[in-house]
Amino acid sequence: MVLSVNFLEWFRGFTDAEGCFTIVKIPNRQNSYQFIFKMEVHLTDKKALDYIYSNLKIGKISVNLKTPSAIFKITRQTELKVLSAIFNHFPLNTTKYLDFLSFEQAFRLYTENSSRNARKNIHSIIESARGNMNTHRIDFNMPTSSNHFKVTRNWLLGFVEGDGTFFYTLRDKHLVFSITQKGNEALLHAIKDFIINLAGEVNLPVSVEIESAIKIYTRDKIMIFRISDKYFLEFVLIPFFDRLTWHSKKYLDYCDWKVLLELQNLGIHLTSEGKVLINRIISQMNNKRLSLNSQSLDRSELLADIREVLKQPSNYENKEGRIFINSLKVFKNDRKPIKVVLMDASSNKIIQSFVSYKSCGKFLGLHGYTVNKRASSGAQFTHDGILVYLKKDIS
């Protein structure tokens, strides 16, 4: 069996998001266990499991209409050995890597010790592995090597198809891409580094601060990876995802999310018709898409309306170098970003330039408000043993 690297990387990422390794004690059979690899997704995402099965040619897919869900499961020992070989060559990135190590150690001992006495001797080892997997895990120490995390294009796609979210905030009209995790903070920083490298391959507007465009923070013990900078999403993330082949329903969310960006770029989100359309799009994205009723599954009417709206002329008009919003009858706030320059007070020479108060403040160890105040007043202060001052550059 020869599997493509693209599939294996995607499968590795999707497993990091949706996979589960389980050891089950068989009732009424002393020291007997069943080893299970399982993925369970909403029934509307069965296509992703079909893709996995069509490549691996092992395991079984079942459907639970009550949940409703689709389940991919591998239980045969010969097939689990194939799975182990895959993840030994293509290691997982999340703490599921630790579950796999426990699972594989117990599975190897169990299959190599088939006699009753031998299994009695390894009983405590298998029970120890069972007691420290999945929700029972208390040890989350991943390998300390900086090279452990292998973030690739198709791994990231598979991971995003499981744990990523594309959404739009109605209050501030922001498009957002996010990944949420319980733990795995180091992995989120590895993903940040990977995406920053992607950003280095394109020409971004000067107003985009690459480092600060990607935020990683904790909320209610949940780690959140978030990008909401419009230009970063448009020039870095979308071209990246457009070059890849999706395999889950998350692709529909991604496509609808891109439509929202098109509506913004045309200023249609500021029209009454655009607002109604945006609400319709949002009403069937993400978890709302999981409904099996016809309203969620039939997209033809919505797509037709989207095509008609996108045929309309832009809501923005260039008037004497300024952008006029036709629907609101006002000019758009299109001022150039204010740059901040750190000057040597004795020579009046530029020491360093910054694209925002925030980046300047980070360099100087000051709050952005303080930077703004000092740049407005031109007050001199000492930095690294020399007298300096700040000034604004709106050129």
Secondary structure, DSSP 8 states (H G I E B T S, - for coil): ----HHHHHHHHHHHHHHEEEEEEE-TTSTT-EEEEEEEEEEGGGHHHHHHHHHHH--SEEEEETTTTEEEEEE--HHHHHHHHHHHHHS--SSTHHHHHHHHHHHHHHHHH--SHHHHHHHHHHHHHHHTTSGGG---------TTS----HHHHHHHHHHHEEEEEETTTTEEEEEEEESS-HHHHHHHHHHHHHHHTTS---TT--HHHHEEEEEETTEEEEEE--HHHIIIIIHHHHHTS---STHHHHHHHHHHHHHHHHTTGGGSHHHHHHHHHHHTTSGGGGG--SHHHH--HHHHHHHHHHHTS--SEEEETTEEEETTTTEE-------EEEEEETTT--EEEEESSHHHHHHHHT--HHHHHHHHHHT--EEETTEEEEEEEE--
